[in-house]
Amino acid sequence: MARPNQAQLDLDALRHNLAHAKSLAPKSRVMAVVKANAYGHGAVTIANALEPHTDALAVACLEEALELRGAGITIPILLLQGIFEESELQIAASNNLWLMIENPWQMQVLEKAKLEKPLFCWLKIDTGMHRLGIEPAQAESFYRRLSDTQNTQGDVVLCTHFASADDLQSPQTDLQMACFNSSCEQLNGPRSTANSPAVLAWPNTHFDWIRPGYMLYGNSPFGLTPHANTEALQSVMTLRSAITSIREVPSGDHVGYAASWSANHPSRIATVTIGYGDGYPRMAKNGTPVLVNGQRAALAGRVSMDMITIDITHLKNVSVGDEVVLWGKDLPLAEVAQWADTIGYELTTRMPARTQRVVTVN
């Protein structure tokens, strides 16, 4: 009998979240971000579900784009980091991929290339994150060069990326917006600045294109901080497993590696067949919540490679085989992430192939 671990995917929830993003930015076109295996959900499955409802997709690199093209995805796909080798340009052109230009080397390679057909290009401006992008003072000259070269077609999209849009008290987003607007003041191209937190909470950033990613999967980029526009989001992934063993533990005994959990009273401990080898975070602390038959229980002992142990002393009518939800519907991913001193983005993107993704039918 197979281990009962599944990352169940609700594609109706995915489409609902996309519609929510559109409702918040009704005048913008939508580029759905499916990088990192669609944030761990399965890029091909997610892209197929999104394709009829979005204007374009975005990935981190050529390999991710070619996986989608190989699966029959035909809508535009943007390479968010551009190219890493000159040879990628021809592949991008032949596969109808859109290209990000974010540094002088990429600009030079594009200008001197002999391509079978021109590329649609985006120009990233570094407005303060200092990770990718040309200097704001270079925006006009790079924009003119992209417009003039025979290797591009269509309008060049001007874009930037926010460092702190998930912090509603930070002044950095307004500062980045001011920098972006100033650097693009004399340019006529379409614009794109809004990632998920900006789509949700910074309407002045929506411009011509929005780029929702994390929010599409039903997760709030603000963590557990309430925001009115996150209330409509629906979890796409629900990570499930089951109880495989139950035992009584006397008061004073320990559970798990390094004896990190001690029973303060006679306790009932259930073993669940999921661990860090399945994508459940090893750093989750004692007390991390799980749901057993819809009831809350708590992690008791260190996370093992293939198992966790949970305290079910306070629960009634729990048996071997009962379902355990690790996160998803009714248990926010952000809450589990907080107990593991990380963010929900990491939990889903690090989920290995060992944990089967299963599309649920409503």
Salt bridges, closest charged atoms under 4 A:
ASP10 OD2 - LYS329 NZ 3.11
ASP12 OD1 - ARG15 NH2 3.04
GLU111 OE1 - ARG145 NH2 2.63
ASP126 OD2 - HIS130 ND1 2.88
GLU140 OE2 - ARG144 NH2 3.76
GLU248 OE2 - ARG268 NE 3.42
ASP278 OD1 - ARG3 NH1 2.83
ASP278 OD1 - ARG354 NH1 3.35
ASP306 OD1 - ARG354 NH2 2.91
GLU323 OE1 - ARG240 NH1 2.96
GLU335 OE2 - ARG296 NH1 2.75
ASP341 OD2 - LYS285 NZ 2.62
GLU346 OE2 - ARG350 NH1 2.84
